[in-house]
Amino acid sequence: MLRGNSIKLLAGNSHPELAQSVAERLNIQLTPCVVRKFSNGETSVKIGESVREEDVFIIQSGCGDVNDNLMELLILINACKTASARRITAVIPCFPYARVDKKDKSRAPITAKLVANMLTVAGCDHVITMDLHASQIQGFFDIPVDNLYTEPLMLGHIKREIDGWQNGIMVSPDAGGAKRAAAIADKLGIEFALIHRQGNDKGPDHMHILVGDVKDKVAILIDDMIDTGTTLSLAAKALHAAGTKAIYGFVSHGLLSETNFALLESLPIESLVVTNSIPQNQHCDGLSKLVVMDVTPTIAESIRRTHNGESISLLFGEWAGDAGVY
């Protein structure tokens, strides 16, 4: 336990609403800091009070202008490091470049590893993130990484809000998410199905194979992120054609950066549930089926427990399923 010091909570410009909610949950004030740009586009950071020998947590999500927000985070970390902070924890609800986690073709970068190196070099001592696209990203770091899960939130929401979930079936829209979907299916005691895709996903002639019996069942689609919405659209249409009773979508990180909202609105799904790891206010206006789960309690509790030197294993249980939805 870090004795004799307090929590200093800082935030960049990526998700100020989440940072403020976490501060209120912890019953502390955000440490004043100004993060802006010079006229030539360079990032300027000014921290308004001392962080010497303090336990610093910096909240910055990998969304919006990802490159600018990443630079803000790196500079904030370095500013705290040179100001003699005792420990610096980067709280990154949505980890940037997480999809580039392996060399899948010749001359391809492994950008997630590069980001890990940059965070460490900047002076970061610890990382808290949520639902990493690939769990092996934790191994890219030589510092502790806590990968929190939205699974307890989803379990709680399914049990509270979905009628007939007991006769449901958990569906992964691709092979990459099979492990995540199977784990949740086991905890709910329901069956599991998989959509296997073949060919070019960007073209209309690709093939998809549904493995599992979904007829007359409540299908619960689950994925870690949604960006263009193509994967969700193809999966929803395949399930509808297979005779499902109802379809619900659950996605951890609702990027929705290149999404055709009219297309999503027309899909045969009852709702699309995402978390507020990324700001969703602008998306709610364009998609009436969108439901947002609040990750503030999980993040705030992880910060409190980290500061006090307590185990955070409780956060992997169903305690977090009591979080609110707005």
ChimeraX attribute file (.defattr): number of C-alpha atoms within 10 A of each C-alpha:
attribute: neighborCount
match mode: 1-to-1
recipient: residues
	/A:1	9
	/A:2	15
	/A:3	10
	/A:4	8
	/A:5	14
	/A:6	15
	/A:7	20
	/A:8	21
	/A:9	24
	/A:10	27
	/A:11	27
	/A:12	22
	/A:13	19
	/A:14	23
	/A:15	22
	/A:16	16
	/A:17	14
	/A:18	23
	/A:19	25
	/A:20	19
	/A:21	18
	/A:22	24
	/A:23	19
	/A:24	14
	/A:25	14
	/A:26	17
	/A:27	10
	/A:28	14
	/A:29	14
	/A:30	17
	/A:31	20
	/A:32	13
	/A:33	15
	/A:34	15
	/A:35	16
	/A:36	15
	/A:37	13
	/A:38	8
	/A:39	7
	/A:40	6
	/A:41	9
	/A:42	11
	/A:43	15
	/A:44	13
	/A:45	16
	/A:46	13
	/A:47	16
	/A:48	10
	/A:49	10
	/A:50	13
	/A:51	24
	/A:52	16
	/A:53	16
	/A:54	21
	/A:55	21
	/A:56	28
	/A:57	25
	/A:58	24
	/A:59	26
	/A:60	29
	/A:61	29
	/A:62	23
	/A:63	23
	/A:64	15
	/A:65	10
	/A:66	15
	/A:67	13
	/A:68	18
	/A:69	21
	/A:70	23
	/A:71	16
	/A:72	24
	/A:73	30
	/A:74	21
	/A:75	20
	/A:76	27
	/A:77	27
	/A:78	20
	/A:79	18
	/A:80	26
	/A:81	20
	/A:82	12
	/A:83	15
	/A:84	15
	/A:85	20
	/A:86	16
	/A:87	20
	/A:88	23
	/A:89	23
	/A:90	26
	/A:91	26
	/A:92	21
	/A:93	29
	/A:94	25
	/A:95	26
	/A:96	21
	/A:97	17
	/A:98	19
	/A:99	15
	/A:100	18
	/A:101	19
	/A:102	16
	/A:103	11
	/A:104	10
	/A:105	7
	/A:106	6
	/A:107	7
	/A:108	10
	/A:109	14
	/A:110	16
	/A:111	17
	/A:112	21
	/A:113	20
	/A:114	16
	/A:115	19
	/A:116	21
	/A:117	15
	/A:118	15
	/A:119	24
	/A:120	19
	/A:121	13
	/A:122	18
	/A:123	22
	/A:124	27
	/A:125	20
	/A:126	20
	/A:127	23
	/A:128	23
	/A:129	21
	/A:130	22
	/A:131	19
	/A:132	22
	/A:133	22
	/A:134	16
	/A:135	11
	/A:136	11
	/A:137	20
	/A:138	19
	/A:139	12
	/A:140	15
	/A:141	18
	/A:142	12
	/A:143	14
	/A:144	14
	/A:145	18
	/A:146	16
	/A:147	18
	/A:148	19
	/A:149	19
	/A:150	25
	/A:151	23
	/A:152	21
	/A:153	25
	/A:154	24
	/A:155	19
	/A:156	16
	/A:157	19
	/A:158	19
	/A:159	14
	/A:160	11
	/A:161	9
	/A:162	15
	/A:163	12
	/A:164	13
	/A:165	18
	/A:166	15
	/A:167	14
	/A:168	25
	/A:169	26
	/A:170	30
	/A:171	31
	/A:172	25
	/A:173	27
	/A:174	19
	/A:175	11
	/A:176	15
	/A:177	18
	/A:178	19
	/A:179	11
	/A:180	17
	/A:181	24
	/A:182	19
	/A:183	14
	/A:184	19
	/A:185	20
	/A:186	12
	/A:187	11
	/A:188	17
	/A:189	14
	/A:190	15
	/A:191	20
	/A:192	23
	/A:193	22
	/A:194	24
	/A:195	21
	/A:196	16
	/A:197	18
	/A:198	11
	/A:199	11
	/A:200	10
	/A:201	14
	/A:202	9
	/A:203	8
	/A:204	8
	/A:205	10
	/A:206	11
	/A:207	12
	/A:208	18
	/A:209	13
	/A:210	19
	/A:211	12
	/A:212	14
	/A:213	16
	/A:214	23
	/A:215	16
	/A:216	13
	/A:217	20
	/A:218	23
	/A:219	27
	/A:220	24
	/A:221	24
	/A:222	25
	/A:223	23
	/A:224	19
	/A:225	23
	/A:226	20
	/A:227	14
	/A:228	17
	/A:229	19
	/A:230	17
	/A:231	17
	/A:232	26
	/A:233	17
	/A:234	16
	/A:235	25
	/A:236	25
	/A:237	14
	/A:238	17
	/A:239	26
	/A:240	18
	/A:241	11
	/A:242	14
	/A:243	14
	/A:244	20
	/A:245	16
	/A:246	23
	/A:247	24
	/A:248	21
	/A:249	22
	/A:250	25
	/A:251	20
	/A:252	30
	/A:253	28
	/A:254	27
	/A:255	23
	/A:256	16
	/A:257	13
	/A:258	11
	/A:259	15
	/A:260	14
	/A:261	17
	/A:262	10
	/A:263	12
	/A:264	22
	/A:265	17
	/A:266	10
	/A:267	18
	/A:268	17
	/A:269	22
	/A:270	14
	/A:271	18
	/A:272	22
	/A:273	21
	/A:274	27
	/A:275	25
	/A:276	23
	/A:277	29
	/A:278	23
	/A:279	21
	/A:280	19
	/A:281	10
	/A:282	8
	/A:283	16
	/A:284	13
	/A:285	10
	/A:286	14
	/A:287	17
	/A:288	13
	/A:289	17
	/A:290	20
	/A:291	19
	/A:292	22
	/A:293	20
	/A:294	22
	/A:295	25
	/A:296	24
	/A:297	20
	/A:298	25
	/A:299	27
	/A:300	19
	/A:301	18
	/A:302	22
	/A:303	23
	/A:304	14
	/A:305	16
	/A:306	19
	/A:307	20
	/A:308	14
	/A:309	12
	/A:310	13
	/A:311	10
	/A:312	17
	/A:313	11
	/A:314	14
	/A:315	20
	/A:316	17
	/A:317	14
	/A:318	14
	/A:319	14
	/A:320	25
	/A:321	24
	/A:322	15
	/A:323	17
	/A:324	14
	/A:325	15
	/A:326	9
